[in-house]
């Protein structure tokens, strides 16, 4: 179903024609900007008063739209396009036509999971909070409030199993099930092989990252990201669409998101990159064990410069932990885990972290300036908001995938080494 409305901007009096496609979410908040003056206009369908801000709802406008006023197309679940109004050319109909019935049905099933997940957000967040506090009694109480999660006992391995049932529920609409299943099987086997073939060095590696609390702190920081991604389920919804189409076309079309804006989402991408950067330290240590039997030993092409002199930053895993994200990725040689480099944009991260960006809400174009240029802002990059949300989705998948490594290391320490987490 679609609803057509005409809004009058409160700031510049511009009349804006708006077509709103309905999803199955109970409350549907929308947001866009006046194309003339950039006034933020928002409203919500499913609330008693509609909560319209930034504009006035013109009740007696003539329909269908005649193409005289600027046109805005909105839909929470699908990308919408800039352009003129065409009767019947709705976001829903375009999605079916572009994806085909099977892919469209698969997508809508994931969107339905998001609708259900949002209603469980509070309890799932409480569960993670109590786990991080180490309050098993409260953790057990919260588990009882979530039917999908079973806490068999208060043993460490059963607490971990319940915890990772929660992260699985929270991540399932956003991630790829087949990839998760593959990693869940692959990583424990890899650690088992390391235990057999590089026994002493593997135990030393686990003890080092545990004794200095690196593993625990990283685990907790990673867990904190799961409730945050549920908070962003609305702007992330349209980015799921590109799992079923040619995502290379994403940067060539000015599709947009119908709710939220860059300023409300950018910190999450920064948080993801920070956690992912530290996860790379685990990956590098394991990869060094696999390749050279020593978690501190990087490949010679990384450890030495062209003159044959040692590079201090790659003399040990501890030194590597301080290296910036871009150099970290390049130092992991032929890893057993293939990093999706499309999701990691260190320039974008730097632009966000140093507040060097501009955002034009009416077009949803992000311009960021990652270089050190003194007082100047000359070298810039740009992408659309939906491209940014796609990068956010892909990077969350990387963080979630690396969390399988954390999980396996925790089980190894608990079950094999018999030590506390």
Secondary structure by P-SEA (a helix, b strand, c coil): ccccbbbbbcccbbbbbbbbbbccccbbbbbbcccccccccccccccccccccccccccccccccccccbbbbbbccbbbbbccccccccaaaaaaaaccaaaaaaaaaaaaaaaaaaaaaaaaaaaaaaaaacaaaaaaaaaaaccccccccccaaaaaaaaaaaaaaaccccccaaaaaaaaacaaaaaaaaaacaaaaaaaaaaaaaaaaaaaaaaaaaaaaaaaaaaacccccccccccccccccccccccccccccccccaaaaaaaaaaaaaaaaaaaaaaaaaccccccccccccccccccccccccccaaaaaaccaaaaaaaccccccccccccccaaaaaaaaaccccccccccbbbbbcccccccccccccccaaaaaaaaaaaaaaaaaaaaaaaaaaaaacccccccc
